[in-house]
Amino acid sequence: MRLILIAPMALLAACQVSEGNNSVTVAYNQDVAENAAQDVANAAEEAGDAIANGTEEAVDTAKNVDVDVDVDTNKANNSN
């Protein structure tokens, strides 16, 4: 979802605006756009790696949980 919000900003950053002689010129710099797109892709990959690592740690933690349950079947000692 955040990528959808970041991508237009990255493309907008590739636009170069210049003013002069009562005119405004807007130029699209493809190199800047490609660099921005690569930066966004790298950030997305890093985020995916972080999520995968966090998931693996959670699974490892869940596997290492040891629960002991004591059941007393003697009705005289049980009270609610």
ABEGO torsion letter per residue (X at the ends): XAAAAAAAAAAAAABBBBBEGGBBBBBBBAAAAAAAAAAAAAAAAAAAAAAAAAAAAAAAAAAABBBBBBBBABAAABBX
